[in-house]
Amino acid sequence: MVRSAIESIAYHGGSTLTAQAVDLSVDDLLRGRRSDAIQVVVLMNDGMSQDAWDRVLAASQRLAATKAERFGVALGKEVSWH
Protein backbone atom coordinates (compact mmCIF):
# COMPACT_ATOMS: atom_id res chain seq x y z
CA MET A 1 0.00 0.00 0.00
CA VAL A 2 2.72 2.50 0.92
CA ARG A 3 4.87 1.42 -2.01
CA SER A 4 2.03 1.82 -4.51
CA ALA A 5 1.26 5.27 -3.08
CA ILE A 6 4.90 6.30 -3.47
CA GLU A 7 5.08 4.88 -7.00
CA SER A 8 1.99 6.87 -7.98
CA ILE A 9 3.59 10.21 -7.05
CA ALA A 10 3.95 12.24 -10.24
CA TYR A 11 7.00 14.38 -10.94
CA HIS A 12 6.01 17.76 -12.33
CA GLY A 13 9.47 19.19 -12.90
CA GLY A 14 11.37 21.70 -10.84
CA SER A 15 14.27 21.57 -8.44
CA THR A 16 15.29 19.43 -5.50
CA LEU A 17 15.53 21.89 -2.63
CA THR A 18 16.43 19.54 0.19
CA ALA A 19 17.39 22.15 2.79
CA GLN A 20 14.19 24.09 2.15
CA ALA A 21 12.11 20.92 2.55
CA VAL A 22 13.87 19.95 5.79
CA ASP A 23 13.53 23.48 7.19
CA LEU A 24 9.81 23.43 6.36
CA SER A 25 9.37 20.11 8.15
CA VAL A 26 11.20 21.42 11.23
CA ASP A 27 9.02 24.53 11.30
CA ASP A 28 5.89 22.36 11.08
CA LEU A 29 7.16 20.05 13.83
CA LEU A 30 7.88 22.90 16.20
CA ARG A 31 4.64 24.75 15.48
CA GLY A 32 2.30 21.83 16.09
CA ARG A 33 4.25 19.71 18.56
CA ARG A 34 2.24 17.75 21.10
CA SER A 35 4.08 16.24 24.03
CA ASP A 36 2.22 12.92 23.68
CA ALA A 37 2.76 12.49 19.92
CA ILE A 38 5.59 10.72 18.13
CA GLN A 39 7.19 13.09 15.64
CA VAL A 40 8.17 11.51 12.30
CA VAL A 41 9.74 13.01 9.17
CA VAL A 42 10.01 11.06 5.92
CA LEU A 43 12.22 12.71 3.29
CA MET A 44 11.71 11.42 -0.25
CA ASN A 45 14.50 12.64 -2.48
CA ASP A 46 16.48 11.83 -5.62
CA GLY A 47 19.71 12.78 -3.85
CA MET A 48 20.44 15.65 -6.22
CA SER A 49 19.78 18.74 -4.12
CA GLN A 50 20.31 22.14 -5.70
CA ASP A 51 20.93 23.60 -2.23
CA ALA A 52 24.51 24.21 -1.14
CA TRP A 53 25.81 21.34 1.01
CA ASP A 54 26.33 23.59 4.05
CA ARG A 55 22.62 24.55 3.93
CA VAL A 56 21.57 20.90 3.73
CA LEU A 57 23.86 20.05 6.64
CA ALA A 58 22.57 22.95 8.78
CA ALA A 59 18.95 21.98 8.07
CA SER A 60 19.63 18.33 8.92
CA GLN A 61 21.28 19.32 12.20
CA ARG A 62 18.27 21.47 13.03
CA LEU A 63 16.01 18.50 12.28
CA ALA A 64 18.14 16.17 14.44
CA ALA A 65 17.75 18.61 17.35
CA THR A 66 13.95 18.06 17.28
CA LYS A 67 14.50 14.38 18.23
CA ALA A 68 11.91 13.39 15.60
CA GLU A 69 12.18 9.94 14.02
CA ARG A 70 13.77 10.45 10.59
CA PHE A 71 13.56 8.27 7.49
CA GLY A 72 14.98 8.84 4.03
CA VAL A 73 13.56 7.31 0.85
CA ALA A 74 15.63 7.37 -2.34
CA LEU A 75 13.46 7.83 -5.43
CA GLY A 76 14.00 7.53 -9.16
CA LYS A 77 15.95 5.51 -11.66
CA GLU A 78 18.96 7.81 -11.45
CA VAL A 79 19.29 8.26 -7.69
CA SER A 80 22.54 9.92 -6.68
CA TRP A 81 24.10 8.27 -3.62
CA HIS A 82 26.73 11.00 -3.23
C-alpha positions in Angstrom: 0.0 0.0 0.0 2.7 2.5 0.9 4.9 1.4 -2.0 2.0 1.8 -4.5 1.3 5.3 -3.1 4.9 6.3 -3.5 5.1 4.9 -7.0 2.0 6.9 -8.0 3.6 10.2 -7.1 4.0 12.2 -10.2 7.0 14.4 -10.9 6.0 17.8 -12.3 9.5 19.2 -12.9 11.4 21.7 -10.8 14.3 21.6 -8.4 15.3 19.4 -5.5 15.5 21.9 -2.6 16.4 19.5 0.2 17.4 22.2 2.8 14.2 24.1 2.2 12.1 20.9 2.6 13.9 20.0 5.8 13.5 23.5 7.2 9.8 23.4 6.4 9.4 20.1 8.1 11.2 21.4 11.2 9.0 24.5 11.3 5.9 22.4 11.1 7.2 20.0 13.8 7.9 22.9 16.2 4.6 24.7 15.5 2.3 21.8 16.1 4.2 19.7 18.6 2.2 17.7 21.1 4.1 16.2 24.0 2.2 12.9 23.7 2.8 12.5 19.9 5.6 10.7 18.1 7.2 13.1 15.6 8.2 11.5 12.3 9.7 13.0 9.2 10.0 11.1 5.9 12.2 12.7 3.3 11.7 11.4 -0.2 14.5 12.6 -2.5 16.5 11.8 -5.6 19.7 12.8 -3.8 20.4 15.7 -6.2 19.8 18.7 -4.1 20.3 22.1 -5.7 20.9 23.6 -2.2 24.5 24.2 -1.1 25.8 21.3 1.0 26.3 23.6 4.1 22.6 24.6 3.9 21.6 20.9 3.7 23.9 20.0 6.6 22.6 22.9 8.8 19.0 22.0 8.1 19.6 18.3 8.9 21.3 19.3 12.2 18.3 21.5 13.0 16.0 18.5 12.3 18.1 16.2 14.4 17.7 18.6 17.3 14.0 18.1 17.3 14.5 14.4 18.2 11.9 13.4 15.6 12.2 9.9 14.0 13.8 10.4 10.6 13.6 8.3 7.5 15.0 8.8 4.0 13.6 7.3 0.9 15.6 7.4 -2.3 13.5 7.8 -5.4 14.0 7.5 -9.2 15.9 5.5 -11.7 19.0 7.8 -11.4 19.3 8.3 -7.7 22.5 9.9 -6.7 24.1 8.3 -3.6 26.7 11.0 -3.2 
